[in-house]
Every structure is written in structure tokens, then in C-alpha cells.
Amino acid sequence: MIKKIIFLALLLIVFGVPCLCFAVPDGFVEAEGILLQPNDVRVPYTFAFPICSSQTANDGAVPYGLTIASVAVTGKKINGEAAAALVGAYLLGGITVQVNLTWPGASGKYKLTFVLTFSDGTISKEFDFNRIDASDR
């Protein structure tokens, strides 16, 4: 746990982005949810996808020896309905993806889907973050 906190703190220092940072590969287990409200526009959140520490280790989201070549981020309601307004923009920076979230226009539960393509071009992984709550309370 301490290693993860130090890692996340370093990400914030290196990238200089004051935002909440979520890390995988643990399925965002320790991550809290995100609450979006009607006036939220382009709120930055950073998601980290660490590289495995060895060829046999299962401690990262990116296979050992590879890097993230590209990423696609989409937002949907939990029921699968598209929510195009949710993702304002996203930016790949090494092992992190900064996503700017915007109020989707209606209350409800939403999720982000990250599709990572790796530097060898043959492998692609999908990760879901299912903890976005939009509420006008």
C-alpha cells in the first residue's frame, strides 16, 4: 500500500497535475467513486496503468517490455447506453491517462472504458472503471 501511495505521489509531482489518480491492475479496487454534478466541465482525473515488473510477474496492466502506444476512452451508462458528453477529452502520458470528465446531462451511474494498444501493436486490453455517479443533488 505504501509503495502505491509513493508511486501515485510521484505521478502527481512529475506530471504536475493536481487531480485524483487511480491505479490498475487491481481493477481499481482501492479507488473511490467519482461524483459529477451539473456544473462540472472538463474535470481532470488521472488513471495509471503500471508496467509489469518482469515477464512472469502479474503486477501491472501493461506487459513487461511494452509501452502504451495509444488509448481510447469512452463513457457509457452502466446499462450500456452511450454517454458521449461524459468524456470531454483524454491525454496519454507514459503510463497515465488523464481524462477530462463533464456532466453527462442526466443523473445516473456511468462507467469509463479504456482500450489500451501496446507498442508491439498485437495486444490490446480493455479496462472498465464502473464508479461514476452523476447527481444533481
C-alpha positions in Angstrom: 0.0 0.0 0.0 2.8 2.4 0.9 4.5 1.7 -2.5 1.3 2.5 -4.3 0.9 5.8 -2.4 4.5 6.8 -3.1 4.0 5.9 -6.8 0.8 8.0 -7.1 2.5 10.9 -5.3 5.4 10.7 -7.8 3.0 10.8 -10.7 1.4 14.0 -9.4 4.8 15.6 -8.9 6.2 14.5 -12.3 3.1 15.5 -14.3 2.2 18.5 -12.2 -1.5 17.8 -12.5 -3.5 18.4 -9.3 -6.0 15.6 -9.7 -7.2 12.3 -8.3 -5.2 9.4 -9.5 -6.5 5.8 -9.9 -4.2 2.9 -10.5 -4.7 -0.6 -12.0 -4.2 -3.6 -12.5 -6.2 -4.4 -9.3 -9.4 -3.4 -11.0 -9.4 -0.1 -9.3 -10.1 -2.0 -6.1 -9.0 0.8 -3.7 -10.4 3.6 -5.8 -13.3 5.6 -4.5 -16.1 6.7 -6.9 -16.3 9.9 -8.8 -19.2 12.3 -8.3 -20.2 14.6 -11.1 -22.6 17.4 -10.7 -24.4 19.7 -13.2 -21.7 22.5 -13.3 -18.8 20.1 -13.7 -16.9 20.7 -17.0 -13.6 19.2 -18.0 -12.7 18.0 -14.5 -9.3 16.2 -14.8 -8.8 12.6 -13.4 -5.7 10.6 -13.9 -5.7 6.8 -14.3 -2.3 4.9 -14.1 -1.6 1.7 -15.9 1.7 0.3 -14.5 4.1 -1.9 -16.4 4.7 -5.5 -15.1 8.0 -5.7 -13.2 9.1 -8.9 -15.0 8.0 -11.4 -17.7 6.5 -13.7 -15.1 5.0 -11.1 -12.8 1.3 -10.3 -12.8 1.7 -6.9 -11.1 0.9 -4.5 -13.8 -1.5 -3.6 -16.5 1.0 -3.4 -19.3 3.0 -6.5 -20.3 6.7 -6.4 -19.4 8.9 -4.8 -22.1 6.0 -3.0 -23.8 4.6 0.5 -23.6 1.2 2.0 -24.2 1.1 3.2 -27.9 -2.4 4.5 -27.9 -5.6 4.6 -25.8 -9.3 5.1 -26.5 -11.6 6.2 -23.7 -15.4 6.0 -23.9 -18.1 6.8 -21.4 -21.4 4.9 -21.0 -24.2 4.4 -18.6 -23.9 1.3 -16.6 -26.7 -0.2 -18.7 -24.6 0.2 -21.9 -26.3 3.4 -23.2 -23.8 5.8 -24.8 -22.9 8.9 -22.9 -20.7 10.9 -25.3 -20.8 14.1 -23.3 -19.1 12.4 -20.3 -15.6 12.3 -21.7 -14.5 15.8 -22.7 -11.0 14.8 -23.8 -8.2 12.5 -22.7 -4.4 12.5 -22.9 -1.9 9.7 -22.8 1.3 10.4 -20.9 3.6 7.5 -20.4 1.7 5.1 -18.2 -1.0 7.5 -17.3 -4.2 8.7 -19.0 -5.7 12.0 -18.0 -9.5 12.1 -18.7 -11.4 15.3 -18.5 -14.9 14.5 -17.3 -18.0 16.6 -17.9 -21.6 16.4 -16.5 -23.3 13.9 -18.9 -26.6 15.7 -18.9 -28.6 13.3 -16.7 -28.3 11.8 -13.3 -27.3 8.1 -13.1 -24.4 5.6 -12.8 -21.8 5.7 -15.5 -18.5 3.9 -16.4 -15.4 4.6 -18.4 -13.9 2.0 -20.7 -10.2 2.3 -21.5 -8.9 0.3 -24.5 -5.1 0.2 -24.5 -3.0 -0.7 -27.5 0.6 -1.6 -26.8 3.8 -0.8 -28.6 4.0 -4.2 -30.3 0.7 -3.5 -32.0 -0.6 -7.0 -31.5 -2.0 -6.8 -27.9 -4.9 -4.8 -26.7 -6.5 -4.7 -23.2 -9.7 -3.2 -22.0 -10.3 -1.8 -18.5 -13.5 -0.6 -17.0 -14.0 2.0 -14.3 -17.6 1.5 -13.1 -17.7 4.1 -10.3 -19.0 7.3 -11.7 -22.2 8.8 -10.2 -23.8 11.8 -11.8 -26.2 13.5 -9.4 -27.9 16.9 -9.3 -28.2 17.0 -5.6 
